[in-house]
Amino acid sequence: MSTTAKVEAGVNSAKKATRNVVDDTSSVVSREYHNFVADIEDLIKSSTTLTGEELEKAREKIGARIAEAKESLTEAGETIVERARKTAEVTDQYVHEQPWSAVGAGAALGLLVGFLIARR
């Protein structure tokens, strides 16, 4: 297998992996958000009759749930950043090995974007 084919295979693999991670992460974020909202709604409904110590426990539970949601979102963000970094490294390697292909792809993309902007 030639170097070009290896690099192109690496780029395609990185693109696919990044797409999968983004899809998985958005699914996790969406699920986490809906669970968080449902938990908060349940706590609000149950807290209308709470007083004193019970109310303090409910507040602690809300605080813990917020911390869990933040941690989950932070982990998802870190995963996206790591995959994006790997994709950028593979792309950089490809551009250095195939500069004219990269220039052609950039020109084609610029032409497409210009065409789409001109249509508005």
Residue frames as a rotation matrix with the C-alpha (Angstrom) as fourth column:
MET 1
0.588 0.809 0.000 0.00
0.809 -0.588 0.000 0.00
0.000 0.000 -1.000 0.00
SER 2
-0.151 -0.664 0.733 1.44
0.606 -0.648 -0.462 3.39
0.781 0.374 0.500 -0.97
THR 3
-0.833 -0.234 -0.502 2.02
0.546 -0.496 -0.675 6.21
-0.091 -0.836 0.541 1.50
THR 4
-0.820 0.569 0.062 -0.76
-0.508 -0.773 0.380 8.22
0.264 0.280 0.923 -0.10
ALA 5
-0.071 0.820 -0.568 -3.22
-0.116 0.558 0.821 5.38
0.991 0.124 0.055 0.26
LYS 6
-0.334 -0.121 -0.935 -2.19
0.834 0.425 -0.353 4.90
0.440 -0.897 -0.041 3.90
VAL 7
-0.976 -0.053 -0.211 -2.65
0.147 -0.874 -0.463 8.58
-0.160 -0.483 0.861 4.66
GLU 8
-0.562 0.824 -0.072 -6.00
-0.618 -0.360 0.699 8.70
0.550 0.437 0.711 2.89
ALA 9
-0.024 0.520 -0.854 -7.13
0.340 0.807 0.483 5.60
0.940 -0.279 -0.196 4.77
GLY 10
-0.625 -0.286 -0.726 -6.01
0.774 -0.110 -0.623 7.27
0.099 -0.952 0.290 8.00
VAL 11
-0.947 0.321 0.031 -7.92
-0.321 -0.947 0.001 10.45
0.030 -0.009 1.000 7.16
ASN 12
-0.231 0.911 -0.341 -11.05
-0.432 0.218 0.875 8.47
0.872 0.349 0.344 6.34
SER 13
-0.141 0.109 -0.984 -10.69
0.682 0.732 -0.016 6.44
0.718 -0.673 -0.178 9.51
ALA 14
-0.872 -0.237 -0.427 -10.23
0.479 -0.590 -0.650 9.59
-0.098 -0.771 0.629 11.59
LYS 15
-0.744 0.664 0.078 -13.26
-0.561 -0.683 0.468 11.21
0.364 0.304 0.880 9.97
LYS 16
-0.013 0.765 -0.644 -15.40
-0.047 0.643 0.765 8.17
0.999 0.041 0.028 10.68
ALA 17
-0.343 -0.188 -0.920 -14.17
0.843 0.370 -0.389 7.91
0.414 -0.910 0.032 14.27
THR 18
-0.994 -0.031 -0.109 -14.80
0.074 -0.907 -0.416 11.62
-0.086 -0.421 0.903 14.85
ARG 19
-0.466 0.883 -0.063 -18.28
-0.578 -0.249 0.777 11.37
0.670 0.398 0.627 13.37
ASN 20
0.032 0.449 -0.893 -19.06
0.388 0.818 0.425 8.39
0.921 -0.360 -0.148 15.61
VAL 21
-0.630 -0.329 -0.703 -17.75
0.769 -0.140 -0.623 10.15
0.107 -0.934 0.342 18.70
VAL 22
-0.943 0.320 0.093 -19.71
-0.320 -0.947 0.007 13.30
0.090 -0.024 0.996 17.92
ASP 23
-0.152 0.929 -0.337 -22.88
-0.384 0.258 0.887 11.24
0.911 0.264 0.317 17.40
ASP 24
-0.039 0.075 -0.996 -22.27
0.706 0.708 0.025 9.28
0.708 -0.702 -0.081 20.60
THR 25
-0.846 -0.363 -0.392 -21.43
0.534 -0.573 -0.622 12.41
0.001 -0.735 0.678 22.55
SER 26
-0.747 0.634 0.199 -24.48
-0.542 -0.754 0.371 14.29
0.386 0.169 0.907 21.34
SER 27
0.083 0.760 -0.644 -26.58
0.012 0.646 0.764 11.28
0.997 -0.071 0.044 22.32
VAL 28
-0.296 -0.278 -0.914 -24.99
0.878 0.298 -0.376 11.27
0.377 -0.913 0.156 25.78
VAL 29
-0.996 -0.091 -0.018 -25.48
0.092 -0.937 -0.338 15.02
0.014 -0.338 0.941 26.15
SER 30
-0.422 0.907 0.012 -29.10
-0.541 -0.263 0.799 14.79
0.728 0.331 0.601 25.06
ARG 31
0.155 0.462 -0.873 -29.82
0.389 0.784 0.483 11.88
0.908 -0.415 -0.058 27.38
GLU 32
-0.581 -0.470 -0.665 -28.02
0.794 -0.147 -0.590 13.60
0.180 -0.871 0.458 30.27
TYR 33
-0.935 0.262 0.238 -29.98
-0.257 -0.965 0.052 16.81
0.244 -0.012 0.970 29.68
HIS 34
-0.071 0.979 -0.189 -33.34
-0.407 0.144 0.902 15.04
0.910 0.141 0.389 29.63
ASN 35
0.078 0.038 -0.996 -32.49
0.715 0.694 0.082 13.03
0.694 -0.719 0.028 32.75
PHE 36
-0.849 -0.460 -0.260 -31.31
0.516 -0.614 -0.598 16.18
0.116 -0.641 0.759 34.49
VAL 37
-0.706 0.644 0.293 -34.50
-0.522 -0.754 0.399 18.09
0.478 0.129 0.869 33.63
ALA 38
0.180 0.797 -0.577 -36.68
-0.046 0.593 0.804 15.17
0.983 -0.118 0.144 34.74
ASP 39
-0.221 -0.341 -0.914 -34.79
0.863 0.369 -0.347 14.90
0.455 -0.865 0.213 38.05
ILE 40
-0.987 -0.161 0.010 -35.09
0.143 -0.901 -0.409 18.62
0.075 -0.402 0.912 38.70
GLU 41
-0.378 0.920 0.102 -38.82
-0.542 -0.309 0.782 18.60
0.751 0.240 0.615 37.86
ASP 42
0.212 0.420 -0.883 -39.38
0.412 0.781 0.470 15.70
0.886 -0.463 -0.007 40.27
LEU 43
-0.539 -0.496 -0.680 -37.47
0.821 -0.129 -0.556 17.48
0.188 -0.858 0.477 43.00
ILE 44
-0.926 0.248 0.285 -39.40
-0.249 -0.968 0.036 20.70
0.285 -0.038 0.958 42.46
LYS 45
-0.026 0.976 -0.217 -42.72
-0.323 0.197 0.926 18.87
0.946 0.094 0.310 42.63
SER 46
0.260 0.111 -0.959 -41.75
0.676 0.689 0.263 17.06
0.690 -0.716 0.104 45.81
SER 47
-0.693 -0.655 -0.301 -40.21
0.672 -0.438 -0.597 20.14
0.259 -0.616 0.744 47.42
THR 48
-0.369 0.609 0.702 -43.43
-0.156 -0.785 0.599 22.17
0.916 0.112 0.385 47.50
THR 49
0.726 0.688 -0.011 -44.45
-0.143 0.166 0.976 20.40
0.673 -0.706 0.219 50.71
LEU 50
0.186 -0.752 -0.633 -40.99
0.806 0.485 -0.340 20.12
0.562 -0.447 0.696 52.24
THR 51
0.836 0.000 0.549 -39.81
-0.266 -0.875 0.406 22.15
0.480 -0.485 -0.731 55.19
GLY 52
0.681 -0.556 0.476 -36.67
-0.639 -0.136 0.757 22.50
-0.356 -0.820 -0.448 57.27
GLU 53
-0.173 -0.834 0.524 -34.41
-0.459 0.539 0.706 19.46
-0.871 -0.119 -0.476 57.14
GLU 54
0.224 0.336 0.915 -36.27
0.585 0.705 -0.402 17.81
-0.780 0.625 -0.039 54.25
LEU 55
0.987 0.149 -0.058 -35.89
0.058 -0.673 -0.737 20.95
-0.149 0.725 -0.673 52.15
GLU 56
0.338 -0.938 -0.080 -32.15
-0.812 -0.334 0.479 21.04
-0.476 -0.097 -0.874 52.89
LYS 57
-0.204 -0.363 0.909 -31.82
0.058 0.923 0.381 17.40
-0.977 0.131 -0.167 51.77
ALA 58
0.646 0.514 0.564 -33.66
0.605 0.106 -0.789 18.23
-0.465 0.851 -0.243 48.53
ARG 59
0.871 -0.386 -0.304 -31.29
-0.466 -0.845 -0.264 21.14
-0.155 0.371 -0.916 47.91
GLU 60
-0.062 -0.932 0.358 -28.31
-0.633 0.313 0.708 18.85
-0.772 -0.183 -0.609 48.48
LYS 61
0.047 0.161 0.986 -29.76
0.474 0.865 -0.164 16.33
-0.879 0.475 -0.036 46.05
ILE 62
0.949 0.293 0.115 -30.23
0.252 -0.487 -0.836 19.04
-0.189 0.823 -0.536 43.41
GLY 63
0.546 -0.817 -0.187 -26.64
-0.772 -0.577 0.266 20.21
-0.325 -0.001 -0.946 43.96
ALA 64
-0.218 -0.616 0.757 -25.32
-0.227 0.786 0.575 16.65
-0.949 -0.046 -0.311 43.61
ARG 65
0.410 0.467 0.784 -27.34
0.635 0.471 -0.612 16.13
-0.655 0.748 -0.103 40.43
ILE 66
0.969 -0.112 -0.222 -25.99
-0.220 -0.801 -0.556 19.37
-0.116 0.588 -0.801 38.93
ALA 67
0.127 -0.985 0.113 -22.43
-0.793 -0.032 0.608 18.26
-0.596 -0.167 -0.786 39.76
GLU 68
-0.102 -0.105 0.989 -23.03
0.254 0.959 0.128 14.88
-0.962 0.265 -0.071 38.07
ALA 69
0.796 0.469 0.383 -24.39
0.492 -0.131 -0.861 16.58
-0.354 0.873 -0.335 34.95
LYS 70
0.753 -0.583 -0.305 -21.39
-0.627 -0.777 -0.063 18.94
-0.200 0.238 -0.950 34.79
GLU 71
-0.129 -0.847 0.516 -18.96
-0.521 0.501 0.691 16.04
-0.844 -0.180 -0.506 35.15
SER 72
0.166 0.282 0.945 -20.68
0.541 0.775 -0.326 14.05
-0.824 0.566 -0.024 32.42
LEU 73
0.969 0.226 0.097 -20.64
0.211 -0.559 -0.802 17.00
-0.127 0.797 -0.590 30.04
THR 74
0.463 -0.876 -0.136 -16.99
-0.777 -0.475 0.413 17.72
-0.426 -0.085 -0.901 30.82
GLU 75
-0.206 -0.515 0.832 -16.05
-0.061 0.856 0.514 14.12
-0.977 0.055 -0.208 29.99
ALA 76
0.523 0.472 0.709 -17.99
0.672 0.284 -0.684 14.29
-0.525 0.835 -0.169 26.73
GLY 77
0.956 -0.188 -0.227 -16.23
-0.268 -0.875 -0.404 17.53
-0.122 0.447 -0.886 25.81
GLU 78
0.106 -0.976 0.189 -12.82
-0.692 0.064 0.719 16.04
-0.714 -0.207 -0.669 26.55
THR 79
-0.016 -0.036 0.999 -13.60
0.418 0.907 0.039 13.09
-0.908 0.419 0.000 24.29
ILE 80
0.863 0.388 0.325 -14.58
0.459 -0.332 -0.824 15.41
-0.212 0.860 -0.464 21.44
VAL 81
0.729 -0.643 -0.237 -11.43
-0.635 -0.764 0.118 17.49
-0.257 0.064 -0.964 21.88
GLU 82
-0.102 -0.801 0.589 -9.19
-0.357 0.582 0.730 14.40
-0.928 -0.136 -0.346 21.86
ARG 83
0.197 0.245 0.949 -10.80
0.701 0.642 -0.311 13.03
-0.686 0.726 -0.045 18.69
ALA 84
0.987 0.161 0.008 -10.60
0.127 -0.743 -0.657 16.42
-0.100 0.649 -0.754 16.99
ARG 85
0.402 -0.912 -0.081 -6.91
-0.717 -0.368 0.591 16.63
-0.569 -0.180 -0.802 17.89
LYS 86
-0.202 -0.457 0.866 -6.26
0.145 0.860 0.488 13.20
-0.968 0.225 -0.107 16.37
THR 87
0.572 0.493 0.656 -8.15
0.721 0.079 -0.688 14.14
-0.391 0.866 -0.310 13.22
ALA 88
0.928 -0.267 -0.260 -6.17
-0.323 -0.924 -0.205 17.37
-0.186 0.275 -0.943 12.94
GLU 89
0.049 -0.967 0.252 -2.89
-0.520 0.190 0.832 15.45
-0.852 -0.172 -0.494 13.26
VAL 90
-0.097 -0.019 0.995 -3.84
0.596 0.799 0.073 13.02
-0.797 0.600 -0.067 10.50
THR 91
0.842 0.462 0.278 -5.04
0.505 -0.498 -0.705 15.88
-0.187 0.734 -0.653 8.30
ASP 92
0.670 -0.670 -0.318 -1.81
-0.570 -0.740 0.358 17.79
-0.475 -0.059 -0.878 8.90
GLN 93
-0.225 -0.760 0.610 0.21
-0.093 0.640 0.763 14.74
-0.970 0.115 -0.214 7.92
TYR 94
0.238 0.413 0.879 -1.86
0.811 0.415 -0.414 14.32
-0.535 0.811 -0.236 4.74
VAL 95
0.979 0.167 -0.119 -1.46
0.092 -0.875 -0.475 17.98
-0.183 0.454 -0.872 3.78
HIS 96
0.309 -0.939 -0.151 2.30
-0.648 -0.324 0.689 17.78
-0.696 -0.115 -0.709 4.22
GLU 97
-0.421 -0.475 0.772 2.53
0.151 0.803 0.576 14.64
-0.894 0.359 -0.267 2.10
GLN 98
-0.297 0.425 0.855 -0.01
0.953 0.180 0.242 15.70
-0.051 0.887 -0.458 -0.55
PRO 99
-0.598 0.036 -0.801 0.06
0.272 -0.931 -0.245 19.53
-0.754 -0.364 0.547 -0.69
TRP 100
-0.928 0.238 -0.286 -1.45
-0.368 -0.464 0.806 19.86
0.059 0.853 0.518 -4.17
SER 101
-0.486 0.800 -0.350 -4.36
0.563 0.594 0.575 17.58
0.668 0.082 -0.740 -3.33
ALA 102
-0.254 0.353 -0.900 -5.00
0.890 -0.279 -0.361 19.71
-0.379 -0.893 -0.244 -0.25
VAL 103
-0.808 -0.065 -0.586 -4.83
-0.098 -0.965 0.242 22.92
-0.581 0.253 0.773 -2.31
GLY 104
-0.841 0.517 -0.161 -7.28
-0.109 0.129 0.986 21.44
0.531 0.846 -0.052 -4.82
ALA 105
-0.280 0.755 -0.593 -9.66
0.868 0.463 0.180 20.33
0.411 -0.464 -0.785 -2.08
GLY 106
-0.418 0.068 -0.906 -9.45
0.611 -0.717 -0.335 23.77
-0.673 -0.693 0.259 -0.43
ALA 107
-0.933 0.055 -0.356 -10.12
-0.285 -0.718 0.636 25.51
-0.220 0.694 0.685 -3.74
ALA 108
-0.639 0.739 -0.213 -13.11
0.253 0.463 0.849 23.26
0.726 0.489 -0.483 -4.44
LEU 109
-0.190 0.554 -0.811 -14.50
0.982 0.094 -0.166 23.89
-0.016 -0.827 -0.561 -0.97
GLY 110
-0.634 -0.107 -0.766 -13.97
0.241 -0.968 -0.064 27.65
-0.735 -0.225 0.639 -1.36
LEU 111
-0.943 0.301 -0.144 -15.72
-0.228 -0.266 0.937 27.58
0.243 0.916 0.319 -4.72
LEU 112
-0.397 0.822 -0.409 -18.66
0.657 0.565 0.498 25.68
0.640 -0.071 -0.765 -3.23
VAL 113
-0.217 0.282 -0.935 -18.99
0.868 -0.383 -0.317 28.06
-0.447 -0.880 -0.161 -0.30
GLY 114
-0.834 -0.136 -0.535 -18.73
-0.069 -0.936 0.346 31.06
-0.547 0.326 0.771 -2.62
PHE 115
-0.818 0.571 -0.072 -21.41
0.040 0.180 0.983 29.61
0.574 0.801 -0.170 -4.86
LEU 116
-0.192 0.767 -0.613 -23.73
0.910 0.373 0.181 29.00
0.367 -0.523 -0.769 -1.91
ILE 117
-0.382 0.003 -0.924 -23.20
0.591 -0.768 -0.247 32.50
-0.711 -0.640 0.291 -0.54
ALA 118
-0.964 -0.029 -0.266 -23.81
-0.177 -0.676 0.716 34.06
-0.200 0.736 0.646 -3.97
ARG 119
-0.634 0.772 -0.047 -27.17
0.488 0.447 0.750 32.27
0.599 0.452 -0.660 -4.27
ARG 120
-0.123 0.582 -0.804 -28.54
0.931 -0.213 -0.296 34.15
-0.343 -0.785 -0.516 -1.25
